[in-house]
Amino acid sequence: MQITAGPLLNTINTPQDLKKVSREQLHQVCNELRQYIIDVVSIHGGHFSASLGVVELSVALHYVYNTPYDQLVWDVGHQAYGHKILTGRREQFVTNRKYKGLSGFPKRSESEYDTFGVGHSSTSISAALGMAMAAKYKGENRKSVAIIGDGSMTAGMAFEAMNHAGIADSDVLIILNDNNMSIDPNVGALREYLTDISTSPTYNKVRDEIWSLMGKLPIGKNFTREMASKMEASVKGVVSKSSNIFEALQLRYFGPIDGHNIANLVDTLKDLKEIPGPKLLHIITVKGKGYALAEKDQTKWHAPGLFDKLTGEIIKKKIETPQPPKYQDVFGHSIVELAKVNPQIMGVTPAMPSGSSLKFMMDEMPHRAFDVGICEQHAVTLSAGLATQGIKVFCKFKNYLSYFVWIALV
């Protein structure tokens, strides 16, 4: 089946073409880009809802920044379909995840716009910081941007990188894409913490009023921005205690803002380009944005396979002979059976309860099965700690070499 991009998207072969589009047309670009992703993935397969959630961000970043000179690092990698389509790979996108086709993730050997090889997860801040430090050392006015999903932010490596970024005095921007989802719903204190920031009506109302007031003052733009930032920081400290964690790491915090408002995203990114030093922009998005079924059931539509885009019916391959059950389902049902017999058995997974089928045990024995977020190192070490106390732990996670790995500490 022939898939045709929309009339405006069809004229965009590079980010330089995108920059020729008027601000008023950016909304149309976003609509056409979102529809193109839906059209291709429904017929050819691949990850789905993650890239739909960052369509506006993908457009805004390439509209504002001088890519590939300015460098974008996507984390996790399956957010990057829109990025690939906007950077010269629109016609090849039907080969995504196919033999000799495009990689499902950013890949340095595939395009100069793919600045860092990524899949899963949590490497973007470290990589972008390294790029920013190199730019500073070489005297280049090059911008470095890490786009990290809130699921990836739960990993220790992300916090290690932020801890360094705050004192590295390098011009790096971290964009936190907050949709409260990784593959499955996010877990842990960080999720509640981000929710507290994004839902504080007092803080958001006062912040918006401050910026509106500063914009009306008849004085220099830089002065009003500086004054507004100082006033906003004071409001954060008084009203929204949670926002201080990023600023405690000496990252200037901006947001939260609507990640689907393309005009506001463009304006915000243009402003942040002029502010030196390490900073974090918090955007709120909806995973699966623009496809109602994906918005409603974000786990199911993370990577649904082929589907009818009109009815939402997921197309299952016709199989002539009975097939064995999936490996992960055998594991999932078996651990439940074993745990019923042995009360010392527990299960641990880093953000893969559905993919590893530990969800069966989590549903039946929630006090003995745990999702710790995208934190493989923590998951394994936590399991080892449990094992020292006589607990028989099965730790199961996804690995792109062996697909699923389980470690039994018995």
Secondary structure by P-SEA (a helix, b strand, c coil): ccccccccccccccaaaaaaccccaaaaaaaaaaaaaaaaaaccccccaaaaacaaaaaaaaaccccccbbbbbccccccaaaaaaccccccccccccccccccccccccccccccccccccaaaaaaaaaaaaaaaacccbbbbbbccccccccaaaaaaaaaaaccccbbbbbbbcccccccccccaaaaaaaaaaaaaaaaaaaaaaaaaaaaccccaaaaaaaaaaaaaaaaacccccccccccccccccccccccaaaaaaaaaaaaaaccccbbbbbbbbccccccccccccccccccccccccccbbbbccccccccccaaaaaaaaaaaaaaacccbbbbbccccccccaaaaaaacccccccccccaaaaaaaaaaaaaaccbbbbbbbbccccbbbbbcc
